[in-house]
C-alpha cells in the first residue's frame, strides 16, 4: 500500500508543478504583451491573438467600471437633505362672485397654497368651477398640512390647528373659528349663507407641506392626526358627516424639484425629507383613496409635469405657473364632468 501512496504523491506533485509553469507562462505572456502596448504608444492595440493594430484617431470614451454592490446600494439610496419651502406671492383679490345658483354643482376646495394662491380668477379652484359651471367655495389655506403639528392642541375646545383636520372640524362647528382669522377660509367658514351640507364635491389637496415638514405618513393606529395618512382618513370620514351625499376627490402632491441657495438639490422621486420621498406620500394618498372609496387624482403622474416640462408648468419647482394652473383645472374638471355623466346613466 505504501509504494502506491508514494506514486500517487509523485503524480500530484508533478501535476502541481506543471500547473505552476503554465500559470507563470501565461502571466509572463500577459506582461510582455502589456509592455509591448505601452512601448508602442497609446495608438497601438494588442489583440488577444497578439496582432498589433492601430487605434482610431478619435477619442474613445473611458471604460466605466461596474460599481461594487456597496456602491450600487449607495447610488440607489434616497437622498436626505434639509430643503427650504419656496415662498410664493399670494394674490387674494378675487373676482366678483357670480350669483349662486342652487341648480348648479357646489364645489368645495380644501388645500394648501396650490389652491389658495391666485384667487384672481387664474387659480385652480376658480378655473375648475368655471369649466364645470359650478358654485365655488375655496377653503384652502397656504402653508398648511393635512396633519396637525406635534405642538398643536387637538382637543375641540382648545383646538389650534388650521390644517385639513382643522378646516373639516370648522365646517362641523366643533372648534372655535377665530383660529382662522385673517384667512379667506375663515371668512367663508363664518358665512351664514354657505350650506356645506349641500356640497356635491369636496376636492382635497394636501401633502407637499407634510413632506417638507417630514411628517410621518402613517402609524399602527391609522387615525393618528399627526400623520399624513391618518389626517386624510379623518378628513374623509368627517366630510361625509358634513355632506353624506357628496363625492370626495383626494388629490395627490405633484412632481416637484427642490432648490437650496439657488442650486437644484433633488426632486420628488429621490429626495427624502425624513419620512419618505414626495412620491411616497403620493402612494399613501392613493392608498387612503382606495381604502375609503373616494375618487383619486394622481397629480404627480397624470398632469404630465416632470423634469422635462417643469419649467413650463411651475414657477419655482413647487408652485404652479399660470399654464400649470390651467392644466390642473382641466384635469379636475374632466374628472368631475366625467363622473357626473356616470352618475346620470
N, C-alpha and C positions, 0 to 999 in steps of 0.2 A: 504493500500500500504506500510506503514512504517514497520509493522511487517514482511512482506515478504522481504523487503530490509535487515532488521536485520538478518533474517535467511540466506539470500544469503551471507552476510558478514561473518557470522559464518562459513559457509561452505567453503568459500575462505580461511579464516584464518586457519581452520583445515587442509585443503589441503596443505597449505604452511608449516605448522608445520611438517606434515608427510614427505614432500619432504626434509626438512632440516635434519630430523632424518635419512632418507635414505642416503642422501649425506654424512652426518657425519659418518655413519656406514661404508660406502664404503671407505671413507678416512682412517678411523681407521684400517680397514682390510688391505688396501694397505700398511700403515705404519708398521703394525705388521708383514706382510709378508716380507717387505723390511728389517725390523730389523732382522727377522729370517735368511734371506740370509746373512746379514752382520755378524751375530753372528756365523753362521755355517762355515764361511770362504769362500774364493773365489772359492773353488771346488764344492760347493753345489749350485744348481739352483732350485729356487721355481717356479713351473709351474703355469699356470693360474688356475688349479684345486686345488692348494695347495700342490701337491705332491712334495717331495724333491728327486731330482736325482743328481747324481754326474756328474760333467762336465768331458769331455775328458781331458786327461793329456796334449795333445799338445796345443801349444799356438795358440789361435784363434785370427784372425785379429780384431783390434778395429773397432767398428762401426764408419763409417764416416757420420757425419750429412749432410743432404741436404743443399746446400747453399741457403741463402736468395736471393730474386730477385736482390737486390743490389749487392751481392757478385757474382752472376752469370753474371751480366752485366759487372762487373769489370774484371772477368776472361776471358770473351769473347772479351774484348776490344782489339784493336790493340795496340801493343807495340810501343811507340815512343821513339827513343833513337838516340843520335848522334854517328854514326858509321864511322870509317875511311875507305877510299878506300885502299884495299891492293895493294902494289906496285908489279910490275912484271918486271922481266928482259926481255928486248926486244932483240930478235935475228933477226938482219936485214941482215945477209949475205945470199943473195938469190942465189939459184942455177942458172946455166947458162940458160938464156931464150931459149926456143925452137923456131925454125924458125916459124914465123907467117904464118898460112895457111888460106887464105880467104875462104876456103870451110868449115872451122870449125866454131862452135859457138863462139861468143865473149861474155865472161862473165866479167862484171864489178862489183866489190865489193865495197860497201861503209859501213863503220862501225867504231867501236872503237877498243880497244885492243884485243877483241875476234878474229877479223880478221887481225889486224895489227901485232901482236906479232908472232914470229916464222915464219919468211919469209925464213926459211932454208930448205923448202921442206916438213915440217911437219905441216904447218899451214892449217887452214880450206880452204881458197881460193885456194891454190895450189893443195891440195888433191882433192878438188871438181872438178877443171879444169882437172886434170889427169883422174879422173873417168868418166868425160863427154867427154874426148878427145877434149878439147876446148881451145881457146886462152884466156889468163888471163890478167886482168888489176885490180890491187888491190889498191884502193884509200883510204883504211881505215887509220885512224889516232888515235892512242891510246890516251885515256883520254878525248875524245871529246863526246859531246852530240848531239842528233838530234836538239835540240833547241839552240838558241843563248842566251848568258847570258845577264842579265839585264843591265850590264855596257858596253856591246859591241855595236859598231856602226853598224847600219843596212842599211844605205844609200849605194848605189852601189859604189859611188866614194870614200867613206871613210870606206868601209867595213873592219871589223877586225876579224870576227869570222871564225874559221876553223871547225865549226860544219858541220853537214849534209847539212844544208842550204847553208853554205859557199862553200862546195865541189861542190854542184849542180850548184851554180852560177859561180864557177870557170870553170866548163865544158862549160858553155854558154858564157864564156869570158866577163862576166858583171862586174867583180870585179878585182882589182889588185892581180896578182898571187904571188907576193912576200910575202904575209902573210903566204904562205905555205912553205917558205924556211926552209930547214933543215928536211923536211919530204920526204919520198918516194912518197907520193901522189903529192907533189909539183913538183917533177921531172916528173912524168907521165902527170900531167896537162899541162906542158910546152912542152911535147914531140910532135913535129910536125907529127910524124909517126902514132900517135894514132888517129883514127877517131871514136869519141864517137857516131856519128850518125849511125854507123853500129853495134851498140850493140844489141845483141839478148836477154840478161838477165841482168837486174840490180838487184843485191842482196843487200838489205838494212838491216843492223843490228845495232840497237841503243836501248837505253832505260835504261840500267843499270846505266850509269853515270847521266842520267836525274834523276833517282831515288835517287842516292847518293846526288845530289845537291838539292833535294827537289823541283824540277821543277814542276810547275802546269801541270796537264795532259791536260786541255782544258779550254776554257772560252766561253762566249757567242759569241765572234767573230768567233771562229772556225778556223781562219787562223792566229792567233797570233803566230809569230815565236818564241816567248819566252815561249811557251807551247809545251809540247811533241806532242800532237795530231795535233796542228797547224803546227808544223815543218814537221811532216810526210806528211800531206796533201800538203803542199807547195812543198815538195820534189817530191812527186808522179806526181803532175801536171806539174812541170818543167822538170822532167826526160822525160816525154812524149813529151816535146818540143825538148829535146836533140835528142831523137830517137823515133819517133812516133810508130814504129812497134815493139819496144822492149817489152818484158814481164817483169813485176816488181814483185819481191818477197819481201814482208815485213817479217822480222824475229823478233819474239818477244824476250824480255830478257829471260834468262834461270833461272831455280831454283838456288838459292844461299843461303849460310849461312854466317852470319856476326860475326866477332870476334873483341873484344876490349881488349887490353892488354893480348892477348893470351886466352881469355875466350869467349866461344860461347855466344852471346847475343841475337840471334834471327835468323829468316830465312825469305825468300821471301814471305811466307804465312802470317806472322803476324807482321813483323816489319814495322812500319810506320815512314818514314823519313821526314814527314812534309806535303806531299800531296798524301798519299796513300801508300799501300804496293807495293812491286815489282810485285806481281800478279795483282794488279790493273792496272799497266802500260801495262801488257800483254793484258788485256781487251781493253784498249784504242787502242793498235796496231791492235788487231783483228777487232775492230770497224772500224778503218780507212781503213783497207784492204777490208772489205766488202763494205764500202761506196764507195771507189774508184775503186772497181773491180780489185784488184790485187790478186796474189797468197799470201798465208799466211802460214808461217812455225811456228807452235806453239812450239818453242824450250823449253818452260817451261814444257810442259806436254808430248810432243811426243818423246823427246830424251831418256826418261827413267832415267833422273837424278833426284834423290830425296834424302831424308835424309838417305836412306839405301845404295845408290850407289855413293854418292858424293865423297867419299874418292878415289874411282877408277877413276872417270871422271874429277875431279877438283883438282887443286894444292893447293888452298888457300880458297876454298869456293866460289870463284867468277870466276877465270880464269881456262880454260880448261887444263887438262893434255894431254899427247900425245894420250892416249886412248880416251879421250873426244873429241879431235880434229878430230880423225878418225870417231867417232860416228856422229859428226855434219856433216862432209863432206859426209858420207854415206847417211844421211837423205836428204841433199840438192841435191846431185847428183841423188838420186832416184826420187825426186820431179821433177827435170829438165828433166830427161830422160823420165819419165812417161808422162809429159806434151808434150814433143816432139812427142811421139807416138800418143797422142790425136790430135795434130795439123796436123799430117800427114795422119790421117784417113779421 
